[in-house]
Amino acid sequence: MDQSALKKVAAERAVDFVEDGMTLGLGTGSTVFFLVEAIARRVREEHLHITGVSTSSRTETQAKELGIPMIGIDDTDHIDLTIDGADEIDRHFQGIKGGGAAHTLEKMVATTSAQNIWIVDSSKLVDTLGAFPLPTEVIPFGHTQVERRLAAEGLNPVWRRNDAGELVTTHNGNYVLDLHVGKIAHPHLLAQFLDAQTGILEHGLFLDIVNKVVVGTESGAEVLNAGR
Ligand SMILES: O=C(CO)[C@H](O)[C@H](O)COP(=O)(O)O
């Protein structure tokens, strides 16, 4: 199976955790694309009443087109379950997200959610985080000053650009600075440092957040419980 097929395996298993009446956070990315399709199928066929909260305009558009009722994050203070993709997950169920530049909205939705499930293909499981460049969202004012500060700390910041070479902007109009750190030995310490940097709106370390990971493998979906 190719990577896309493995993502679909994970997404189609995760939809089993969706229950009637739930307010459901919907993540962003190619794995979530399959999830939204699978949820819409259950809404249609089983007449499930669910309400979605999205983390990007891409997901919002897809969900609405497929008939999933949607509300905004400002319309609720409680989400029952959020299902999202991830870029890396380590053995302690800590993760990196933001490959799709949506990590700020994703973190808001995830931290409003009672439960979080991540859906990934098996290539996303790692021993130590950091091979995937860690995304940060940086506000335009003083952004090169932030870059210099992070470079001085040895965090190897690189602005994310699109195929035309332009700076990628987030939903909020900010820039994405990817940190090529190699190995993140102490994710909590790095998160603390980044949280303290004025100018960085949010970073892609998602620590102590995920409850379950559904992994798409060649032999089917595997559910890993984080024990939190
Ligand atoms: O964090 C994300 C977007 O900001 C995605 O969840 C992450 O990049 C995984 O994407 P995909 O499912 O396409 O591999």
The ligand as a MOL file (V3000), in Angstrom:
LIG
                    3D

  0  0  0     0  0            999 V3000
M  V30 BEGIN CTAB
M  V30 COUNTS 14 13 0 0 0
M  V30 BEGIN ATOM
M  V30 1 O -0.4850 19.4390 11.1380 0
M  V30 2 C -1.0450 19.3560 10.0750 0
M  V30 3 C -1.4910 20.5450 9.3060 0
M  V30 4 O -1.0510 21.7380 9.9000 0
M  V30 5 C -1.3570 18.0130 9.4900 0
M  V30 6 O -2.1850 17.3310 10.3540 0
M  V30 7 C -0.0830 17.2610 9.3110 0
M  V30 8 O 0.7820 18.0410 8.4730 0
M  V30 9 C -0.3170 15.9000 8.6740 0
M  V30 10 O -0.7630 16.0540 7.3660 0
M  V30 11 P -1.0860 14.8320 6.4200 0
M  V30 12 O -2.2520 14.1250 6.9830 0
M  V30 13 O -1.3570 15.4980 5.0890 0
M  V30 14 O 0.1440 13.9500 6.3600 0
M  V30 END ATOM
M  V30 BEGIN BOND
M  V30 1 2 1 2
M  V30 2 1 2 3
M  V30 3 1 2 5
M  V30 4 1 3 4
M  V30 5 1 5 6
M  V30 6 1 5 7
M  V30 7 1 7 8
M  V30 8 1 7 9
M  V30 9 1 9 10
M  V30 10 1 10 11
M  V30 11 2 11 12
M  V30 12 1 11 13
M  V30 13 1 11 14
M  V30 END BOND
M  V30 END CTAB
M  END
